Amino acid sequence: MRAETFFDARDVVGESIIWSSEEKTLYWVDIGGKRIHRLEITSRRHNSWTTPDFPTSIGMRKDGGFIVGLRREVSFWRPGEKFEVFAAIESDLPGNRLNEGRVAPDGSFWVSTMQNNLNADGSPKDMDRASGAIYRIDPSGKVEQLAPNEYGITNTMGWTRDGHFLFADTLANRIYCFAYDEVAKTISERRTIVEGFERGLPDGSCLDAEDNLWNCRVVGGRAVAKFRADGTLLDLVELPVSWPTSCTFGGDDLATLYVTSARFTMTPDHLAAHPQEGSLIAIDNAGRGVAEPKFG
């Protein structure tokens, strides 16, 4: 496998990358930059749109357009149009914000929260508590809380074919596995499958066709780690960026792993010496991915 810089995005915090097989295009958000990217991988044609608040996640909808997690709300959106609020999350916890979000295999949208670590200008804000939780948003708009408010920085969402849900807490440096009941739409029996891994901290992830978890190792990790769903390390792919944040499989055969990255908290001197930080990275021959579910 070979990792190379694919697009010079210069994202503050690139996140939540997804692949549209119909458009042969990647979409992702830049949380700190308050924008949504679209990149055609063949022509490298790039578009971006500003957002009214920090965008934290994005997913495709079955009837067209996108479902987008913003700082406090989940909205529907089509490129060039206004954001339409669909669901409010944790209105009673103004010190929290949304973070990870992903469309589940059943067509619902799952989001997680965390203590807000961003000032209004996108600069870092100190955290002093673990108050994040996990929520499921049904296509009808019903919101259900699936886990208590006890997580630091919530990241990673993956559903295995044998009925498990994978999730991570960046601050705790842990990746968890839950039992997932597809009928009741609940998670339970949490256990830790990766703890204290020494390369950075766990950020976003995706599953491949064999249910292996490809996990971005942020905060200086400079790598994507490939774990079995039981936490066994299978591979570690070195990257030309130090803060990889999110990943997805794309391309006609879903065999290229695309990885977003961040420049968050980095000094001007570091960025001058490492201008590739915040870029989109491509890893060839990484395996085979699965099609992204759509909301609805």
Helices and strands as residue ranges (DSSP letters): E 2-7, E 14-20, E 25-30, E 35-40, E 46-50, E 57-60, E 66-69, E 73-77, E 84-88, E 96-103, E 109-115, E 132-137, E 143-151, E 154-159, E 164-169, E 174-181, E 186-195, E 201-207, E 213-218, E 223-227, E 233-238, E 244-250, E 256-261, H 268-273, E 280-284
